[in-house]
Amino acid sequence: MTELAFPLAAKLIERLSSIASEEICLAWGVKADLQKLRRTMSTIKDVLLDAEEKQACNGDLSSWLRELKDVFLDAEDLLDEFECEALRREVRGSGITRKVRRFFSRSNPVAFDLRVGHGIKDIRARLQELKEDKNFGDLRPCHHHPHLGDHLRENRNTTHSFVRASEVIGRDTEKNTIVDLLMQQGDDHQGGDNGNVSVIPTVGFGGLGKTTLAQSVYNDQRVVGSFDLRMWQHVSVNFDVTRLTKEILGSALGTQISEGLSLDQLQAQLRDALKDKKFLLVLDDVWNADRIKWSELRDLLVEGAKIGSKILVTTRNISVASIMGTVGTCINLEGLSFEDCMKLFVKCAFDEGQERQHPSLYEMGKDIVSKCGGVPLAVKTLGSQLYSKTDERQWKLIRDSEIWELERGGDCHILPALRLSYTQLPPHLKHCLVCCSTLPKNYTKFDSRELINHWMAHGILESREHGDMELEDVGELYFKELWERSFFQNVKDYAFFYQFDMHDLIHDLVQSVGQGESLIVDSAKTKGISENVRHLTILKSGQNISTTLQKLSKVRTIGVESYQNIDESFLSTCISRFKYLRCLGLVNASWELLPSSIGSLKHLRSLNLAGNERITALPNSICKLQSLQALTLGRCVNLEELPGDVSKLISLRCLEFTIKQSSFPENGVGCLTSLRYLCIQECSNLTCLPHDTSYLESLRTLIIANCKQLGLVMENYQGIQLRLQKLWIVGVPRMVALPEWFQGATNTLQDLGIEECENLEGLPGWLTSFTSLRRLMLESCPKLLSLPEEMHRLTALTELRITKCPDLESRCQRNTGEDWPKISHVQNVYFE
């Protein structure tokens, strides 16, 4: 992560200039120190580009950069003190209705104390020591970097080839072999005791495309039509039979399974779900070599299954394949041929036919592909990295990089290629990607909205370069750029967020880059902890968790996945030790109380308590968190109400909650004028929205889900100019018609979804004036009989989905339905 020293230095210098320009600094005697600090930092910044390029071959220089980065991060924490104090003063002295400013103004002075002054001097002294180091003396000033600014010159609106690159290339033989095996009946297994179920293993090292091949087989029409039931299960390292049973059952039933079921109950339900059915189950990415564990799961799957049922397994380990397989054939994936690799590379690096316009780039592409060793993931990431780039220098940087000469691990040529794809990223995307080191490995369903909130909390997102774009929109732009470069995969668009996962080799890359700053706590792997760890993810919380915490003091991020040996005292320890904590994720905790000391975390910007079913109240001290940008309280089903002083959370941009109260008090949620995202879900007693409408004027996304008593009618709505872009209404039976106040979003609304509103009788005529509407989704609204006239006015509408609305579906059938002429201009019309 030392490559990020340069952009961090630039950001700090800019902040120092802003703070040092304030008169209050002179009054407290820190202006001169801030100016000296800025000058020292500027001198060091001038040689950082040279240092970053040389560090791969110089271990001492790499260590020097790491020390420097630690000082920069400490300096960033110190400068955050200015902003936190400014926000606190704004709430106390200037009221909470004024726009939040990034730094204090002359009318809102910040009371610096001696601690801040001493902190500035300490940072200066540490920087001066690093400046006097011999490594600094060997560096030369460099004011140009070949990658910086490249992202600004690229066309951000282009559609990347990552969609096309997901097609299977060069695997026709393997695919047809697997499909033929799946088509066979139950006499194809040899000597196994699996009865009617055959197990087909596919083996190959990481990055060869095992999962992509399995997905292609899974969705092949020959396969789809041959099985009563198809299920997909990502397995990974943790072969836990109870977890797998539950998740396979959920896949079979198409629903989420209750947490309270015992293993016996899960097994009984799964046997019943599979009984007398010819099924296909894909077990993707299996690592388990324990025959006993596999036998336990296998016996459960085969009992009562219909003849011809199949299990398709993907694995890196040939011994796993030998344990699980029953057919005589094991599909061994080899590297792609050079010709197939070039086809994949061209799909990723060029628009169709563009390679003929750039023959010199095409020839360099051959050299790059030849170094990828036939590994599709390597080819895809580098091809995606070069997409739309026509400057030969950028191609030569990749072709001639010294990284190709680094020692290669067990995954052949993939690691240098992935490392190159990282080093070629612009700084803002490097920072975003490294932040993904906090994501647990081997998970398959990440939420882009949570990731963007994480980026925002760590100050990565900058709107200055993007005109008037909101930070959330900048985050979505960065997410798509990483997706386009193949760092994210299996991305699904759910209108108001993207679900995605990361290839485990990409995750390994991210972990290696973030080494020293990110720590994954596994109870058996907590040795060699750096005191400079800033991001802490707890996967297995053994007895030594307290010892681990005592070694750390600079942590900015805490995410907990396992709550064994973790209770309220753990949180109290974190609060007392980690005063610069910015992100705290305690999803699915089961605590009744939060300590009131949480109000001391003045740097906290993201707090996620979703899924805590025991908590009944939040301490009012939480309202002291003036820096808080995201507060997630969804599925907290016993939470009585929001804190009384919630309006003091003046920086809050994202709010999601489940509460028991029936109405909102005055001067509460309705006064949160910084809100951009609001999700009100499962509030069974709630009867109305906040009466104060101030919060509506800044909202971009509004989600109202499963609030059975909620009425959406609002008084005094006249004149409200909304800036809503996405509106989702799910499970609101009291809604008979869309409320009139939605008309305030006529010029901005892009996505509208209405689901499970069984009493909705029609859509208003004024909806056809929403000329920005791009996507309309209607589901389970049985009383919805027709669409408004003049739907043709919705010229931006490109997607219309109608499911479980029988009469409306009938009227909208292509060419034959009465309402078809109204929507014939819509490019994509889908029914159930």
C-alpha positions in Angstrom: 0.0 0.0 0.0 3.1 2.2 -0.1 2.1 3.2 -3.7 -0.5 5.4 -2.1 2.0 7.6 -0.3 2.1 10.2 -3.1 -1.7 10.9 -3.4 -2.0 10.9 0.4 0.7 13.5 0.6 -1.0 15.6 -2.0 -4.2 15.5 -0.1 -2.6 16.4 3.2 -0.8 19.3 1.7 -4.0 20.7 0.4 -5.7 20.3 3.7 -2.8 21.9 5.5 -3.0 24.9 3.2 -6.7 25.3 3.9 -6.3 25.1 7.7 -3.2 27.3 7.9 -5.1 30.1 6.1 -7.4 30.6 9.0 -6.8 33.4 11.4 -7.6 31.3 14.4 -4.3 29.3 13.8 -2.4 32.5 14.5 -4.2 33.1 17.7 -3.3 29.7 19.0 0.2 29.8 17.7 -0.1 26.8 15.4 -0.1 28.6 12.0 3.7 28.7 11.7 3.9 25.0 12.7 1.3 24.1 10.1 3.1 26.0 7.4 6.4 24.3 8.3 4.8 20.9 8.2 3.3 21.7 4.8 6.7 22.7 3.4 8.4 19.6 4.8 5.7 17.4 3.4 5.9 19.1 0.0 9.7 18.5 -0.2 9.2 14.8 0.5 6.2 14.5 -1.9 8.4 15.6 -4.8 10.5 12.4 -4.6 7.7 10.0 -3.8 7.0 9.0 -7.4 10.6 8.1 -7.9 10.5 6.1 -4.6 7.4 4.2 -5.6 8.9 3.1 -8.9 12.2 1.9 -7.3 10.8 0.1 -4.2 10.2 -3.2 -5.9 14.0 -3.7 -6.2 15.0 -2.0 -2.9 13.7 -3.5 0.4 15.2 -0.6 2.5 13.3 1.9 0.3 10.1 -0.1 0.7 10.5 0.0 4.5 11.2 3.7 4.4 8.1 4.3 2.4 6.1 2.2 4.8 7.3 4.3 7.7 6.5 7.5 5.8 3.0 6.3 5.0 2.4 5.6 8.7 3.4 9.2 9.5 1.1 10.5 6.8 -1.8 8.5 8.2 -1.1 9.8 11.7 -1.1 13.3 10.3 -4.4 12.7 8.6 -5.8 11.6 12.0 -4.5 14.8 13.5 -6.0 17.0 10.9 -9.3 15.3 11.3 -9.4 16.8 14.8 -10.0 20.2 13.1 -13.0 19.0 11.2 -14.5 17.1 14.2 -14.3 20.2 16.4 -15.8 22.3 13.7 -18.8 20.1 13.4 -19.2 19.9 17.2 -19.1 23.7 17.4 -21.7 24.0 14.6 -24.2 21.9 16.5 -23.5 23.8 19.8 -23.2 27.3 18.7 -24.5 27.8 15.2 -27.5 25.6 15.1 -28.1 22.5 13.1 -29.8 23.8 10.1 -26.8 25.4 8.4 -24.8 23.6 5.8 -21.9 21.5 7.1 -18.6 23.0 6.1 -15.5 21.0 5.6 -13.4 23.3 7.8 -14.2 26.0 10.3 -14.8 29.6 9.3 -13.8 32.8 11.0 -17.3 33.0 12.5 -16.9 29.5 13.9 -13.5 29.2 15.6 -11.9 25.9 16.7 -10.5 25.8 20.2 -7.2 24.1 19.6 -5.6 22.6 22.7 -2.0 21.8 23.7 -2.5 18.2 22.6 -3.1 19.2 19.0 -0.1 21.6 19.1 2.2 18.9 20.4 0.8 16.5 17.8 1.8 18.8 15.0 5.3 19.1 16.3 5.6 15.4 16.7 4.6 14.8 13.1 7.1 17.4 11.9 9.9 15.8 13.9 9.2 12.3 12.5 9.0 13.6 8.9 12.3 15.5 9.4 14.0 12.3 10.6 12.8 10.4 7.5 13.9 13.3 5.3 17.4 12.9 6.8 17.5 9.2 6.0 19.9 8.0 3.3 17.0 6.6 1.3 15.7 10.1 0.8 19.1 11.4 -0.4 19.1 8.8 -3.2 15.8 9.9 -4.7 15.3 12.5 -7.4 12.4 14.9 -7.7 9.8 13.7 -10.2 6.8 15.8 -11.0 5.3 13.6 -13.7 3.9 10.2 -13.3 2.8 8.2 -16.4 -0.4 6.9 -14.7 -1.6 9.9 -12.8 -4.4 11.7 -14.6 -4.9 8.8 -17.1 -8.3 8.2 -15.6 -9.3 11.8 -16.2 -8.6 11.5 -19.9 -10.5 8.2 -20.3 -14.1 8.2 -21.4 -15.9 7.3 -18.3 -19.1 6.7 -20.1 -17.9 3.9 -22.3 -19.4 0.4 -21.9 -16.5 -1.9 -21.1 -16.1 -5.4 -22.5 -16.3 -7.1 -19.2 -19.8 -8.3 -20.0 -18.6 -9.9 -23.3 -15.5 -11.3 -21.6 -17.6 -13.4 -19.3 -18.4 -15.6 -22.3 -16.5 -19.0 -22.2 -13.7 -18.9 -24.7 -11.7 -22.0 -25.7 -13.6 -24.4 -23.4 -16.0 -25.9 -25.9 -14.6 -29.4 -25.6 -14.7 -29.4 -21.8 -18.2 -27.9 -21.8 -19.6 -30.5 -24.1 -18.0 -33.3 -22.1 -19.6 -32.0 -18.9 -23.0 -31.5 -20.6 -22.8 -35.1 -22.0 -22.1 -36.5 -18.5 -25.0 -34.5 -17.1 -27.3 -35.8 -19.7 -26.5 -39.4 -18.9 -28.8 -41.4 -16.6 -27.8 -43.1 -13.4 -25.7 -46.0 -14.8 -22.6 -43.8 -15.4 -21.0 -44.0 -12.0 -18.4 -46.6 -11.4 -18.4 -48.5 -8.2 -19.7 -45.7 -6.1 -22.5 -46.0 -3.5 -24.3 -42.8 -4.4 -27.3 -44.6 -5.8 -29.0 -42.3 -8.3 -26.6 -39.4 -7.9 -23.4 -39.0 -9.9 -20.6 -36.6 -8.9 -18.5 -34.9 -11.7 -15.4 -33.1 -10.6 -13.7 -30.3 -12.5 -10.1 -29.5 -11.5 -7.7 -26.7 -12.2 -5.5 -24.1 -10.5 -6.8 -20.6 -9.6 -7.7 -18.3 -12.5 -8.3 -21.0 -15.1 -12.0 -20.4 -15.3 -13.5 -23.3 -13.5 -16.4 -21.3 -12.1 -17.0 -19.5 -15.4 -17.2 -22.9 -17.2 -19.5 -24.3 -14.5 -21.8 -21.2 -14.9 -21.9 -21.8 -18.6 -22.9 -25.4 -18.2 -25.4 -24.5 -15.4 -27.2 -22.1 -17.7 -27.0 -24.2 -20.9 -30.5 -24.7 -22.3 -29.9 -28.5 -22.7 -29.1 -28.7 -19.0 -31.9 -26.3 -17.9 -34.5 -28.5 -19.6 -33.2 -31.8 -18.2 -33.5 -31.2 -14.4 -36.5 -30.6 -12.1 -34.3 -28.5 -9.8 -31.0 -26.7 -10.2 -29.0 -25.4 -7.2 -25.7 -23.5 -7.0 -23.6 -23.4 -3.8 -20.3 -21.7 -3.3 -18.3 -23.8 -0.7 -14.8 -22.5 -0.4 -12.5 -23.3 2.5 -15.1 -23.7 5.3 -16.8 -27.0 4.6 -19.3 -26.7 7.4 -22.0 -29.3 6.9 -24.7 -27.4 8.9 -24.0 -24.2 6.9 -24.0 -26.0 3.6 -27.2 -27.8 4.4 -28.9 -24.6 5.2 -27.7 -22.8 2.2 -28.5 -25.7 -0.2 -31.9 -25.9 1.3 -32.4 -22.1 0.7 -31.3 -22.6 -2.9 -33.7 -25.5 -3.4 -36.7 -23.6 -1.9 -35.7 -20.2 -3.3 -36.1 -18.6 0.1 -34.1 -17.6 3.2 -34.0 -20.3 5.9 -34.8 -19.5 9.5 -31.8 -19.2 11.9 -33.5 -21.3 14.6 -33.6 -24.7 12.9 -31.4 -27.5 14.2 -29.2 -29.6 11.9 -31.8 -32.5 12.1 -34.6 -30.1 11.1 -32.5 -28.7 8.2 -31.6 -32.2 7.0 -35.3 -33.4 7.1 -36.4 -30.4 5.1 -33.6 -30.8 2.6 -34.4 -34.5 2.1 -38.1 -33.5 1.6 -37.1 -30.8 -0.9 -35.0 -33.2 -3.0 -37.1 -36.3 -2.8 -38.2 -37.7 -6.1 -36.6 -34.8 -8.0 -33.9 -35.0 -10.6 -31.6 -32.3 -9.5 -28.3 -30.6 -10.5 -26.2 -29.2 -7.7 -23.1 -27.3 -8.4 -20.6 -27.2 -5.5 -18.2 -24.4 -6.5 -14.7 -24.0 -5.1 -14.4 -27.0 -2.8 -11.3 -27.3 -0.7 -12.3 -30.0 1.7 -10.2 -33.2 1.6 -11.9 -34.8 4.6 -13.8 -37.9 3.3 -15.9 -38.1 6.5 -17.3 -34.6 6.1 -18.1 -35.2 2.4 -19.8 -38.5 3.2 -22.0 -36.8 5.7 -23.2 -34.2 3.2 -23.3 -36.7 0.3 -25.5 -39.2 2.2 -28.0 -36.4 2.9 -28.1 -35.4 -0.8 -28.5 -38.8 -2.4 -31.3 -40.2 -0.2 -34.5 -40.4 -2.2 -33.1 -38.5 -5.2 -34.4 -39.3 -8.6 -32.2 -41.3 -11.0 -30.1 -39.0 -13.2 -29.4 -36.4 -10.5 -25.9 -34.9 -10.7 -23.5 -33.0 -8.5 -20.9 -30.9 -10.4 -17.8 -30.0 -8.3 -15.1 -27.4 -9.0 -11.9 -27.6 -7.1 -8.2 -26.8 -7.3 -7.2 -30.0 -5.5 -7.0 -33.3 -7.4 -7.3 -35.2 -4.1 -10.6 -33.5 -3.4 -11.8 -34.6 -6.9 -10.7 -38.2 -6.1 -12.7 -38.2 -2.8 -15.9 -36.8 -4.3 -16.0 -38.0 -7.8 -18.0 -41.0 -8.9 -17.9 -40.9 -12.7 -14.9 -42.3 -14.5 -14.0 -38.9 -15.9 -12.4 -36.0 -14.1 -12.4 -32.8 -16.1 -8.9 -31.4 -15.8 -8.6 -27.8 -17.0 -5.3 -26.8 -18.6 -4.3 -23.3 -19.7 -5.9 -21.8 -22.7 -4.1 -21.9 -26.0 -2.3 -18.8 -27.2 -5.0 -18.3 -29.9 -7.9 -18.5 -27.4 -6.0 -16.2 -25.0 -5.7 -13.7 -27.8 -9.4 -13.9 -28.5 -10.2 -13.2 -24.8 -7.6 -10.4 -24.7 -9.0 -8.7 -27.8 -12.5 -8.8 -26.3 -11.3 -7.2 -23.2 -8.9 -4.6 -24.6 -10.6 -3.4 -27.7 -14.1 -2.5 -29.0 -15.2 -4.8 -31.7 -12.9 -4.3 -34.8 -10.7 -1.7 -33.0 -7.7 -3.9 -32.9 -7.4 -3.6 -36.7 -7.0 0.1 -36.3 -4.1 -0.3 -33.9 -1.8 -3.0 -35.3 1.2 -2.0 -33.1 -1.0 -2.3 -30.0 -2.2 -5.7 -31.2 1.4 -6.9 -31.6 2.3 -5.7 -28.1 -0.8 -7.5 -26.9 0.7 -10.7 -28.2 3.8 -10.2 -26.1 1.7 -9.5 -23.0 -0.6 -12.5 -23.6 2.4 -14.8 -24.0 3.5 -13.9 -20.5 0.2 -14.8 -19.0 0.8 -18.5 -19.2 -2.6 -19.4 -20.6 -4.5 -18.2 -17.5 -7.8 -16.5 -18.4 -8.0 -14.4 -15.3 -4.5 -12.9 -16.0 -5.4 -12.2 -19.6 -8.8 -10.7 -18.7 -7.5 -8.3 -16.0 -4.6 -7.0 -18.1 -6.8 -6.7 -21.2 -9.4 -4.8 -19.1 -6.7 -2.6 -17.7 -5.7 -1.5 -21.3 -9.3 -1.1 -22.6 -9.7 2.3 -24.5 -6.0 3.1 -24.0 -4.3 3.9 -27.3 -1.0 5.4 -26.0 1.7 2.9 -26.8 3.7 4.0 -23.7 1.0 2.6 -21.5 1.1 -0.8 -23.3 4.9 -0.9 -23.1 4.8 -0.2 -19.4 2.9 -3.5 -18.9 4.8 -5.5 -21.5 8.3 -4.5 -20.2 7.6 -4.4 -16.5 10.1 -5.9 -14.1 7.1 -7.5 -12.2 7.1 -10.3 -14.8 10.5 -11.4 -13.4 9.3 -11.7 -9.8 9.2 -15.2 -8.3 6.0 -16.9 -9.2 3.9 -18.8 -6.7 1.8 -21.9 -7.1 -0.7 -20.2 -9.4 1.8 -19.9 -12.3 1.8 -16.6 -14.2 -1.3 -15.2 -12.5 0.3 -13.3 -9.6 2.6 -11.0 -11.6 -0.2 -10.3 -14.0 -2.6 -9.3 -11.2 0.1 -7.3 -9.5 0.6 -5.4 -12.8 -3.1 -4.8 -13.1 -2.9 -3.2 -9.7 0.2 -1.1 -10.3 -1.3 0.4 -13.5 -4.4 1.7 -11.7 -4.8 5.4 -11.1 -4.2 6.3 -7.4 -7.9 6.7 -6.5 -8.8 3.2 -7.7 -5.7 1.7 -5.9 -6.9 3.2 -2.7 -10.5 1.9 -3.2 -9.3 -1.6 -4.1 -6.9 -1.8 -1.1 -9.9 -0.9 1.2 -11.5 -4.1 0.0 -8.9 -6.0 2.2 -11.5 -5.6 5.0 -13.9 -7.8 3.0 -14.0 -11.4 4.3 -12.4 -13.8 1.8 -14.6 -16.5 0.3 -17.8 -14.6 0.6 -20.0 -14.4 -2.5 -22.4 -11.6 -1.8 -21.0 -8.2 -1.1 -23.1 -5.0 -1.2 -21.7 -2.1 -3.3 -23.6 0.4 -1.1 -21.8 -0.7 2.0 -18.5 -0.7 0.2 -19.1 2.9 -1.0 -20.0 4.0 2.5 -16.7 2.5 3.6 -14.8 4.4 1.0 -16.6 7.6 1.9 -15.8 7.1 5.6 -12.1 6.9 4.9 -12.2 10.0 2.8 -11.3 8.3 -0.5 -14.1 9.8 -2.6 -13.5 13.3 -3.9 -16.2 15.2 -5.7 -14.0 18.1 -6.7 -12.9 16.3 -9.9 -16.4 15.4 -10.9 -18.3 18.7 -10.8 -21.5 18.6 -8.9 -21.6 14.8 -8.5 -22.6 13.5 -5.0 -20.0 11.5 -3.1 -22.3 8.4 -3.5 -22.3 8.8 -7.3 -18.6 9.2 -7.3 -18.3 6.0 -5.3 -20.6 4.2 -7.8 -18.4 5.5 -10.6 -15.3 4.1 -8.9 -17.0 0.8 -8.3 -17.9 0.5 -12.0 -14.4 1.3 -13.0 -13.0 -1.5 -10.8 -15.7 -3.8 -12.2 -14.8 -2.9 -15.7 -11.2 -3.8 -14.9 -12.3 -7.3 -13.7 -11.5 -6.8 -10.0 -15.1 -7.5 -9.2 -17.1 -10.4 -10.7 -20.6 -11.8 -10.8 -22.0 -8.4 -10.4 -25.8 -8.2 -10.3 -27.8 -4.9 -10.5 -30.5 -4.6 -7.9 -31.4 -1.0 -8.9 -30.2 0.7 -5.7 -27.1 -1.4 -5.1 -24.9 -3.9 -6.9 -24.2 -7.4 -5.5 -20.8 -8.7 -6.3 -17.9 -10.9 -5.2 -14.1 -11.1 -5.7 -12.1 -13.9 -7.1 -10.0 -15.3 -4.3 -6.8 -14.5 -6.2 -7.8 -10.9 -6.5 -8.5 -11.0 -2.7 -5.0 -12.4 -2.2 -3.6 -9.5 -4.2 -5.5 -7.0 -2.1 -4.4 -8.6 1.1 -0.7 -8.6 0.0 -0.9 -4.9 -0.9 -2.6 -4.0 2.3 -0.2 -6.0 4.4 0.7 -4.3 7.7 -2.3 -2.0 7.7 -5.0 -4.6 7.4 -5.3 -7.5 9.9 -7.7 -10.5 9.5 -8.0 -12.0 13.0 -8.4 -15.7 12.9 -7.9 -17.3 16.4 -5.0 -19.3 15.1 -3.3 -16.6 13.0 -2.6 -13.5 15.1 1.2 -13.6 15.3 3.5 -10.8 14.1 0.9 -8.1 14.5 2.1 -4.6 13.4 1.2 -1.8 15.8 0.3 0.3 12.8 -2.7 -1.9 11.9 -5.6 0.3 10.9 -8.2 -2.1 9.6 -9.3 -5.0 11.7 -11.6 -7.8 10.6 -12.5 -10.5 13.1 -13.4 -13.8 11.5 -12.7 -16.1 14.5 -12.6 -14.6 17.9 -10.7 -16.9 20.1 -9.6 -16.3 23.7 -6.7 -14.2 22.5 -8.8 -11.4 21.1 -8.2 -9.2 24.1 -4.4 -9.7 23.7 -4.7 -8.7 20.1 -6.5 -5.5 20.9 -3.9 -4.5 23.5 -1.3 -4.5 20.8 -3.2 -1.9 18.7 -4.0 1.7 19.1 -4.4 3.2 15.6 -7.4 1.1 14.3 -9.8 3.0 12.0 -12.0 0.0 10.9 -13.5 -2.8 12.9 -15.6 -5.5 11.3 -16.8 -8.5 13.3 -18.0 -11.7 11.6 -17.9 -14.0 14.7 -19.1 -13.1 18.1 -17.7 -15.9 20.1 -15.8 -14.4 23.1 -17.0 -11.0 22.0 -19.5 -9.0 24.2 -20.2 -5.5 25.3 -16.9 -5.3 27.1 -15.1 -5.9 23.8 -16.8 -2.8 22.4 -15.9 -0.8 25.5 -12.3 -1.7 25.0 -12.4 -0.7 21.4 -13.9 2.6 22.2 -11.3 3.4 24.9 -8.3 2.3 22.7 -9.3 3.3 19.2 -10.1 7.0 19.3 -9.7 7.4 15.6 -12.2 4.7 14.7 -14.0 5.6 11.5 -15.9 2.4 10.6 -17.6 0.0 13.1 -19.5 -3.0 11.7 -21.3 -5.2 14.3 -23.8 -6.9 12.0 -25.9 -9.6 13.6 -24.6 -9.0 17.1 -26.9 -10.0 20.0 -26.3 -7.3 22.6 -28.9 -5.6 24.6 -27.0 -2.4 25.2 -24.3 -0.2 23.6 -22.1 1.6 26.1 -22.8 5.3 26.3 -19.1 5.9 25.8 -19.7 5.3 22.1 -20.4 9.0 21.9 -16.7 9.7 22.4 -15.8 8.3 19.0 -15.9 11.7 17.3 -14.2 10.5 14.2 -16.7 7.7 13.6 -18.3 8.0 10.1 -20.0 4.6 9.6 -21.8 2.5 12.2 -23.5 -0.7 11.2 -25.6 -2.5 13.8 -28.0 -4.3 11.4 -29.5 -7.6 12.5 -29.2 -7.1 16.2 -32.5 -8.6 17.4 -31.9 -8.0 21.1 -31.1 -4.3 21.3 -34.0 -2.2 22.5 -32.6 1.3 22.7 -29.6 3.3 21.7 -27.8 5.7 24.1 -28.5 9.3 23.3 -24.8 9.9 23.4 -24.7 8.4 19.9 -26.0 11.8 18.7 -22.6 13.3 19.6 -21.2 11.6 16.6 -21.3 14.7 14.4 -19.0 13.1 11.8 -21.3 10.1 11.3 -22.2 9.7 7.7 -23.9 6.2 7.7 -26.0 4.7 10.4 -27.5 1.2 9.7 -30.1 -0.2 12.0 -32.0 -2.4 9.7 -33.6 -5.6 11.1 -33.2 -4.4 14.7 -36.7 -5.7 15.3 -36.8 -4.8 19.0 -35.4 -1.3 18.8 -38.1 0.9 20.3 -37.2 4.2 18.7 -34.4 6.4 17.4 -32.5 8.6 19.8 -34.3 11.9 20.7 -31.4 14.1 19.5 -30.9 12.3 16.2 -31.3 15.7 14.4 -27.8 16.6 15.7 -26.2 14.0 13.4 -25.7 16.8 10.9 -23.3 14.8 8.6 -25.6 11.8 8.3 -26.0 10.9 4.6 -27.2 7.3 4.9 -29.9 6.1 7.4 -31.5 2.6 7.5 -33.6 1.5 10.4 -36.2 -0.9 11.8 -38.1 0.6 14.8 -41.2 -0.1 16.9 -42.5 3.5 17.2 -45.7 4.5 15.4 -44.7 8.0 14.5 -41.7 10.4 14.4 -41.3 13.2 16.9 -40.8 16.8 15.8 -37.2 17.9 15.3 -36.1 14.4 14.5 -35.4 12.5 11.3 -37.3 15.1 9.4 -34.5 17.7 10.1 -31.6 15.6 8.7 -31.0 17.8 5.7 -27.8 15.9 4.7 -29.6 12.6 4.1 -29.0 11.1 0.6 -30.2 7.6 1.3 -33.1 6.6 3.6 -34.4 3.0 4.1 -37.4 2.5 6.4 -38.0 -1.3 6.7 -40.1 -3.7 8.8 -41.5 -0.9 10.9 -44.7 -2.7 11.7 -46.2 0.0 13.9 -45.3 3.0 11.8 -48.3 4.9 10.5 -46.8 8.0 8.9 -43.6 9.5 7.5 -41.9 12.5 9.3 -44.1 15.6 9.2 -41.1 17.8 8.7 -40.2 17.5 5.1 -36.7 19.1 5.2 -35.1 15.7 4.8 -36.8 15.0 1.5 -35.0 17.9 -0.3 -31.6 16.2 -0.3 -32.7 12.5 -0.7 -31.5 10.6 -3.7 -32.7 7.2 -2.7 -35.9 6.3 -0.7 -36.8 2.7 0.2 -39.9 1.9 2.2 -40.2 -1.8 2.8 -42.7 -4.0 4.7 -44.3 -1.3 6.8 -47.8 -2.7 7.0 -49.5 0.2 8.8 -47.7 3.0 7.0 -49.7 5.6 5.1 -47.8 7.7 2.5 -50.1 10.6 2.4 -48.3 13.8 3.5 -49.8 17.2 4.4 -48.2 20.4 3.4 -46.3 18.8 0.6 -47.0 21.6 -1.9 -43.9 23.2 -3.4 -41.5 20.4 -2.4 -38.8 20.1 -5.1 -37.4 16.6 -4.7 -34.2 15.3 -6.1 -35.0 11.7 -5.7 -33.4 9.4 -8.2 -34.5 6.0 -6.9 -37.7 5.1 -5.2 -38.7 1.6 -4.0 -41.9 0.8 -2.2 -42.3 -2.8 -1.0 -45.0 -4.3 1.2 -47.1 -1.2 1.9 -50.7 -2.6 1.7 -52.3 0.7 2.7 -51.1 2.4 -0.4 -54.0 2.6 -2.9 -52.4 5.2 -5.2 -49.0 6.8 -5.5 -49.0 9.9 -3.2 -49.3 13.3 -4.9 -46.1 14.6 -3.3 -44.0 12.2 -5.4 -44.6 14.6 -8.3 -41.8 16.7 -6.7 -39.4 14.2 -8.3 -40.8 14.7 -11.9 -37.5 15.8 -13.3 -35.1 13.5 -11.4 -36.6 10.1 -10.8 -34.7 7.4 -12.7 -35.7 4.1 -11.0 -39.2 3.3 -9.6 -40.0 -0.1 -8.1 -43.4 -1.1 -6.5 -43.8 -4.5 -5.0 -46.3 -6.4 -2.9 -48.7 -3.5 -2.7 -51.8 -5.6 -3.0 -54.2 -2.6 -2.8 -52.6 -0.4 -5.4 -55.4 0.2 -7.9 -53.6 2.2 -10.6 -50.7 4.4 -11.6 -51.5 8.1 -12.0 -51.5 9.9 -15.3 -48.9 12.4 -14.0 -46.4 9.5 -13.9 -46.0 9.9 -17.7 -44.4 13.3 -17.1 -41.3 11.7 -15.4 -39.1 12.1 -18.4 -36.0 10.9 -16.6 -37.5 7.5 -15.6 -35.3 4.7 -17.0 -36.5 1.7 -15.1 -40.0 0.7 -13.9 -40.6 -2.5 -11.9 -44.0 -3.7 -10.9 -44.4 -6.9 -8.9 -47.2 -8.6 -6.9 -49.7 -5.7 -7.4 -52.8 -7.8 -8.4 -55.2 -4.9 -8.5 -53.1 -3.1 -11.1 -55.1 -3.5 -14.2 -53.6 -1.2 -16.8 -50.9 1.4 -17.5 -51.6 5.1 -17.8 -52.2 6.6 -21.3 -49.4 8.4 -22.9 -46.7 6.1 -21.6 -44.9 6.9 -24.9 -43.9 10.2 -23.2 -41.5 8.2 -21.1 -38.7 8.4 -23.7 -35.9 7.6 -21.3 -37.6 4.3 -20.2 -35.5 1.4 -21.3 -36.6 -1.3 -18.9 -40.0 -2.4 -17.7 -40.6 -5.5 -15.5 -44.0 -6.7 -14.7 -44.3 -9.9 -12.5 -47.2 -11.4 -10.6 -49.7 -8.8 -11.8 -51.9 -11.2 -13.9 -54.3 -8.8 -15.6 -51.6 -6.2 -16.3 -49.3 -8.9 -17.7 -52.0 -10.0 -20.0 -52.7 -6.5 -21.3 -49.0 -5.8 -21.9 -48.1 -8.9 -24.0 -46.0 -8.1 -27.0 -48.1 -7.2 -30.1 -51.3 -8.8 -28.7 -52.0 -7.0 -25.4 -54.3 -3.9 -25.2 -51.6 -1.9 -23.5 -48.7 -3.1 -25.7 -48.9 0.1 -28.0 -48.2 2.2 -24.8 -44.9 0.4 -24.1 -43.8 -0.8 -27.6 -41.0 1.9 -27.5 -39.4 0.3 -24.4 -36.3 -1.6 -25.3 -36.5 -4.3 -22.6 -39.9 -5.5 -21.4 -39.9 -8.5 -19.0 -42.6 -10.7 -17.5 -42.3 -13.4 -14.9 
